[in-house]
Amino acid sequence: MMRTTLLATGLIATAFAAQADTPVLTVYAGDYFTSEWGPGPGIEAAFEETCGCDLQYVTGDLLPRLLLEGERTKADIVIGLTSDVTKKARETGLFAPHGQDNSRLTLPIAWTDDTFLPFNYGHTAFVYDETRLPNPPESFDALLATPDDTRIVIQDPRTSISGLALVLWVKAVYGDGAEAAWEKLAPKILTVTKGWSESYGLFTDGEADMVLSYTTSPAYHMIAEGDFTKHAAIFPEGHYFMVETVGRIAGTEEPELADAFMDFVLSERFQEMIPTTNWSLPAALPKAKWPEGFAELPLPEKVLFYSEDEAAALRDEAIEEWRRALSR
C-alpha cells in the first residue's frame, strides 16, 4: 500500500515537473475570440502543435487592462486591438515591432505599421432580413430617408468597437454634417446596446429590421445555418474599414515564443481559420483561398478609413455629435 502511494506521489510530482518545464505564452484576447465558437481554441491547438509550449488566454477588455497594468502586464501577445484604439495602446510604450513583412498582407488598403499586425478585417454595414425589409436602402442617404417606423439597432460607441466604427463612418461620409445625419437617423433607432451581441440577438429574434454589423455577417447565416435571407446593405458612399491587430509585448519573458506566434499569424493555417470562426476577412489570404460563401459576398467598392491618429483626433467629437442628436 505504501509502495503504491509512493509510486502515485512520484508520478504526480513528475507530471508537475514536466508542466513546470513547459514554457507559457500568455495571450490577452477578447471574450469573443476565446469562446468555443471563436478562433481562439483552434489557434491555440494549432500553435501548440509546433511550439512545445502552453498557450494561455487571458480575456477581458484589452486596452483598459493594459492601461491599468502598465509595465506589470503579464501579456506576451495582445490580439484584438482595432486600429481605432491602437494609438492609446502604442503610447503605453509596451509594444515592440512585429517583425513581419507587411507586403504579405491582402488588405484593401496599404498597411505600413511595423508595430500592430493585422490578422483580419471587415467593413461596418447595416444588415437586414429580406423577409422583413424587402426594399432595403441602397445608399446612406436613402437610409436616412427611410420611414421613421423602420427599426434599427446599433451599438454604443463608448462601449463597443463596432459602435465607435459607426460614428467614425458617419463622420467620414458626412463630415461637418454628421450631427444633422444623426438627427435624421435617430427616430429610426429602436435601441442602443452596450455591445454587438445584444444588438444582433435583437435582430435575429425579429425585433429589428436592420442591425449595425459587418459585411461578412451574412456569411455566418449562409454557411452555418443555410439561411440566405440576411444581407448587408452596400452603400456607394463607402463603408468604414475595421482591422483587428496583434501586438508583441516588448518586455515579454518568452521572446522566441512571441516571435514564433507573430510568424504564425500570417501563416496559411492561421488565416484559413479566421473566416468561419471570427466571421471576418483574413488579412493575409488571397481571395481565391477564401471559403465558399465568402468569395460571393458583396463588398463595398469604396473603403473609408481613418489612421489611428485621425481616429483618435475625431473620436470624442464624433461620439458627442451622436450623443447630442440621440438625446434630443
C-alpha positions as CSV (number, residue, x, y, z in Angstrom):
1,M,0.0,0.0,0.0
2,M,2.8,2.4,1.0
3,R,4.7,1.5,-2.2
4,T,1.6,2.2,-4.3
5,T,1.2,5.6,-2.6
6,L,4.8,6.5,-3.1
7,L,4.6,5.5,-6.8
8,A,1.5,7.6,-7.3
9,T,3.1,10.5,-5.5
10,G,6.2,10.2,-7.7
11,L,4.1,10.2,-10.9
12,I,2.2,13.3,-9.8
13,A,5.5,15.0,-8.9
14,T,6.9,14.1,-12.3
15,A,3.8,15.4,-14.1
16,F,4.1,18.7,-12.2
17,A,7.8,19.0,-13.0
18,A,7.1,18.4,-16.7
19,Q,4.3,21.0,-16.6
20,A,6.6,23.5,-14.9
21,D,9.2,23.0,-17.6
22,T,6.7,23.8,-20.4
23,P,7.0,27.5,-21.3
24,V,3.8,29.5,-21.2
25,L,2.8,32.1,-23.8
26,T,0.2,34.5,-22.3
27,V,-2.1,36.0,-24.9
28,Y,-4.5,38.7,-24.0
29,A,-7.7,38.4,-26.1
30,G,-11.3,39.5,-26.1
31,D,-14.0,37.1,-24.8
32,Y,-15.4,36.6,-28.3
33,F,-12.1,35.4,-29.5
34,T,-11.7,32.6,-27.0
35,S,-15.3,31.4,-27.0
36,E,-16.0,27.9,-28.1
37,W,-17.2,29.2,-31.5
38,G,-14.4,31.8,-31.9
39,P,-11.0,31.3,-33.4
40,G,-9.1,31.1,-30.1
41,P,-9.4,27.3,-29.4
42,G,-8.3,26.3,-32.9
43,I,-5.4,28.8,-32.9
44,E,-4.3,27.6,-29.5
45,A,-4.3,23.9,-30.6
46,A,-2.6,24.6,-33.9
47,F,0.2,26.7,-32.4
48,E,0.8,24.3,-29.5
49,E,1.4,21.5,-32.0
50,T,4.6,23.2,-33.1
51,C,5.8,25.5,-30.2
52,G,6.3,23.0,-27.4
53,C,4.6,25.4,-25.2
54,D,1.3,26.1,-23.4
55,L,-0.6,29.0,-24.9
56,Q,-2.9,30.5,-22.3
57,Y,-5.5,33.2,-22.9
58,V,-6.4,36.0,-20.5
59,T,-9.7,37.5,-21.6
60,G,-11.4,40.8,-21.0
61,D,-11.3,44.4,-22.2
62,L,-7.8,44.7,-23.7
63,L,-6.9,48.4,-23.6
64,P,-8.3,49.2,-20.1
65,R,-6.3,46.2,-18.8
66,L,-3.1,47.3,-20.4
67,L,-3.5,50.8,-19.2
68,L,-4.1,49.6,-15.7
69,E,-1.2,47.1,-15.6
70,G,1.4,49.1,-17.5
71,E,4.9,47.6,-17.2
72,R,3.5,45.0,-14.8
73,T,1.5,43.3,-17.6
74,K,1.7,39.5,-17.8
75,A,0.9,39.5,-21.5
76,D,3.3,38.3,-24.1
77,I,0.9,38.9,-27.0
78,V,-2.2,41.1,-27.3
79,I,-4.7,40.1,-30.0
80,G,-7.8,42.1,-31.0
81,L,-7.0,45.8,-30.7
82,T,-8.6,47.7,-33.6
83,S,-6.9,50.5,-35.5
84,D,-9.3,52.9,-33.9
85,V,-7.7,52.4,-30.4
86,T,-4.1,51.4,-31.3
87,K,-2.8,55.0,-30.7
88,K,-3.5,54.7,-27.0
89,A,-2.0,51.3,-26.9
90,R,1.1,52.5,-28.7
91,E,1.5,55.4,-26.3
92,T,1.9,52.9,-23.4
93,G,5.3,52.0,-24.8
94,L,4.6,48.4,-24.1
95,F,4.8,47.1,-27.7
96,A,7.7,46.0,-29.8
97,P,7.9,45.9,-33.6
98,H,6.1,42.9,-35.0
99,G,9.0,41.9,-37.3
100,Q,6.7,40.8,-40.2
101,D,6.7,41.6,-43.9
102,N,3.6,43.8,-44.5
103,S,3.7,43.0,-48.2
104,R,2.2,39.6,-47.4
105,L,-1.0,41.3,-46.3
106,T,-4.0,41.2,-48.6
107,L,-5.9,44.2,-47.2
108,P,-7.8,46.6,-49.4
109,I,-5.6,49.5,-48.1
110,A,-1.8,49.9,-47.8
111,W,-0.6,48.9,-44.3
112,T,2.8,50.3,-43.2
113,D,2.5,49.9,-39.4
114,D,5.5,48.0,-38.0
115,T,4.0,47.6,-34.5
116,F,0.5,46.4,-34.9
117,L,0.0,43.5,-37.3
118,P,-3.5,42.9,-38.9
119,F,-4.9,39.4,-38.6
120,N,-8.4,40.1,-40.0
121,Y,-10.6,42.9,-41.3
122,G,-14.1,43.8,-42.2
123,H,-16.4,46.7,-43.2
124,T,-19.1,48.2,-40.9
125,A,-22.5,47.7,-42.5
126,F,-26.2,47.6,-41.8
127,V,-27.5,44.0,-42.1
128,Y,-31.2,43.3,-42.9
129,D,-33.5,40.4,-43.4
130,E,-35.1,40.4,-46.8
131,T,-38.3,38.8,-45.4
132,R,-38.8,41.8,-43.2
133,L,-37.3,44.5,-45.3
134,P,-37.8,43.6,-49.0
135,N,-36.7,47.1,-50.2
136,P,-33.6,48.0,-48.2
137,P,-32.0,51.4,-48.6
138,E,-29.4,51.4,-51.4
139,S,-27.3,54.3,-50.0
140,F,-26.5,56.0,-46.7
141,D,-28.7,59.0,-47.8
142,A,-31.5,56.5,-48.5
143,L,-31.1,55.0,-45.1
144,L,-31.6,58.5,-43.5
145,A,-34.7,58.9,-45.6
146,T,-36.4,55.6,-44.7
147,P,-39.7,55.9,-42.8
148,D,-39.4,56.6,-39.1
149,D,-41.1,53.3,-38.3
150,T,-38.0,51.4,-39.6
151,R,-36.5,49.7,-36.6
152,I,-32.7,49.9,-36.5
153,V,-30.5,48.6,-33.6
154,I,-26.9,50.0,-33.1
155,Q,-24.2,49.8,-30.5
156,D,-22.9,52.4,-28.1
157,P,-19.7,54.0,-29.4
158,R,-18.5,54.4,-25.8
159,T,-18.5,50.7,-25.1
160,S,-18.4,49.0,-28.4
161,I,-15.7,48.9,-31.2
162,S,-18.5,48.5,-33.8
163,G,-20.4,51.4,-32.3
164,L,-17.2,53.5,-32.4
165,A,-16.7,52.5,-36.0
166,L,-20.2,53.6,-36.8
167,V,-19.8,57.2,-35.6
168,L,-16.5,57.4,-37.4
169,W,-18.2,56.0,-40.5
170,V,-20.9,58.7,-40.3
171,K,-18.2,61.3,-39.8
172,A,-16.3,60.1,-42.8
173,V,-19.4,60.2,-45.0
174,Y,-21.0,63.5,-43.8
175,G,-18.1,65.5,-42.3
176,D,-19.4,68.6,-40.6
177,G,-22.9,67.4,-41.4
178,A,-22.6,64.3,-39.2
179,E,-24.7,65.6,-36.4
180,A,-27.5,66.5,-38.9
181,A,-27.3,63.0,-40.3
182,W,-27.7,61.5,-36.8
183,E,-30.7,63.7,-36.2
184,K,-32.3,62.1,-39.3
185,L,-31.4,58.6,-38.2
186,A,-32.3,59.0,-34.6
187,P,-36.1,58.4,-34.9
188,K,-35.4,55.0,-36.6
189,I,-33.1,53.7,-33.9
190,L,-35.1,51.2,-31.8
191,T,-32.4,50.9,-29.1
192,V,-28.7,51.3,-28.5
193,T,-27.0,48.3,-26.9
194,K,-23.7,48.1,-25.0
195,G,-22.2,45.5,-27.3
196,W,-22.7,43.8,-30.7
197,S,-24.0,40.5,-29.5
198,E,-27.0,42.2,-27.7
199,S,-27.9,44.1,-30.9
200,Y,-27.5,41.1,-33.2
201,G,-29.6,39.0,-30.9
202,L,-32.5,41.5,-31.1
203,F,-32.2,41.4,-34.9
204,T,-32.2,37.6,-35.2
205,D,-35.1,37.5,-32.8
206,G,-37.1,39.6,-35.2
207,E,-37.2,42.7,-33.0
208,A,-35.4,44.9,-35.6
209,D,-35.4,45.4,-39.3
210,M,-31.7,46.3,-39.6
211,V,-28.7,46.0,-37.3
212,L,-25.3,47.6,-37.2
213,S,-22.9,44.7,-38.0
214,Y,-20.4,43.8,-40.8
215,T,-20.5,43.0,-44.5
216,T,-19.4,39.5,-43.6
217,S,-22.2,38.7,-41.1
218,P,-24.5,37.2,-43.8
219,A,-21.8,34.5,-44.4
220,Y,-22.5,33.1,-41.0
221,H,-26.1,32.6,-41.8
222,M,-25.3,31.1,-45.2
223,I,-22.6,28.7,-44.1
224,A,-23.6,27.8,-40.5
225,E,-27.4,27.9,-40.9
226,G,-28.2,27.6,-44.6
227,D,-30.1,30.8,-44.3
228,F,-29.8,33.1,-47.4
229,T,-32.2,35.8,-46.3
230,K,-29.7,38.0,-44.4
231,H,-27.8,40.6,-46.4
232,A,-25.5,43.6,-45.9
233,A,-26.8,46.8,-47.5
234,I,-23.9,48.1,-49.6
235,F,-23.7,51.9,-50.0
236,P,-22.0,53.8,-52.8
237,E,-20.8,56.5,-50.2
238,G,-18.4,53.8,-48.9
239,H,-18.0,51.7,-45.8
240,Y,-15.8,52.1,-42.8
241,F,-12.9,49.7,-42.8
242,M,-12.0,48.0,-39.5
243,V,-8.9,46.0,-38.9
244,E,-8.1,43.8,-35.8
245,T,-4.4,43.6,-34.9
246,V,-1.9,41.5,-33.0
247,G,0.9,43.1,-31.0
248,R,4.0,41.7,-29.3
249,I,4.9,43.0,-25.8
250,A,8.4,44.4,-25.7
251,G,9.1,43.1,-22.2
252,T,7.9,39.5,-22.8
253,E,9.8,36.8,-20.9
254,E,9.2,34.5,-23.8
255,P,10.6,36.5,-26.8
256,E,11.2,33.5,-29.0
257,L,7.7,32.1,-28.5
258,A,6.2,35.6,-29.0
259,D,8.1,36.0,-32.3
260,A,7.0,32.5,-33.4
261,F,3.4,33.4,-32.7
262,M,3.7,36.6,-34.8
263,D,5.1,34.4,-37.6
264,F,2.1,32.1,-37.1
265,V,-0.4,34.9,-37.5
266,L,0.4,35.3,-41.2
267,S,0.6,31.6,-41.9
268,E,-2.0,30.0,-44.1
269,R,-3.1,27.7,-41.3
270,F,-3.9,30.6,-39.0
271,Q,-5.5,32.7,-41.8
272,E,-7.7,29.9,-43.0
273,M,-9.3,29.6,-39.5
274,I,-10.4,33.3,-39.5
275,P,-13.4,33.4,-41.9
276,T,-15.6,30.7,-40.4
277,T,-14.7,31.3,-36.7
278,N,-14.3,35.1,-36.5
279,W,-16.6,35.6,-39.4
280,S,-14.4,38.3,-40.9
281,L,-11.9,38.5,-43.8
282,P,-8.4,37.1,-43.4
283,A,-5.7,39.7,-43.6
284,A,-3.1,37.6,-45.4
285,L,-5.0,35.2,-47.6
286,P,-5.8,35.7,-51.3
287,K,-9.5,35.8,-52.2
288,A,-9.0,32.6,-54.2
289,K,-8.5,30.8,-50.9
290,W,-11.4,32.2,-49.1
291,P,-14.1,29.6,-48.2
292,E,-17.1,29.1,-50.3
293,G,-19.7,31.8,-49.4
294,F,-17.1,34.5,-48.6
295,A,-15.9,34.9,-52.1
296,E,-19.5,35.5,-53.2
297,L,-20.2,38.2,-50.6
298,P,-21.0,41.7,-52.0
299,L,-18.3,44.0,-50.7
300,P,-18.0,47.8,-51.0
301,E,-16.1,49.3,-53.8
302,K,-15.2,52.3,-51.7
303,V,-13.4,51.9,-48.4
304,L,-13.4,54.6,-45.8
305,F,-10.6,54.6,-43.3
306,Y,-9.1,56.8,-40.6
307,S,-5.5,56.3,-39.5
308,E,-5.1,55.8,-35.7
309,D,-4.1,59.5,-35.3
310,E,-7.1,60.7,-37.3
311,A,-9.5,58.3,-35.4
312,A,-8.1,59.5,-32.1
313,A,-8.5,63.1,-33.0
314,L,-12.1,62.7,-34.2
315,R,-13.3,60.1,-31.6
316,D,-14.6,62.5,-28.9
317,E,-16.2,64.9,-31.4
318,A,-17.9,62.1,-33.3
319,I,-19.3,60.5,-30.1
320,E,-20.5,63.8,-28.8
321,E,-22.4,64.5,-32.1
322,W,-24.0,61.1,-31.8
323,R,-24.9,61.7,-28.2
324,R,-26.4,65.2,-28.7
325,A,-28.5,64.0,-31.7
326,L,-29.9,61.0,-29.9
327,S,-30.7,62.9,-26.7
328,R,-33.0,65.4,-28.4
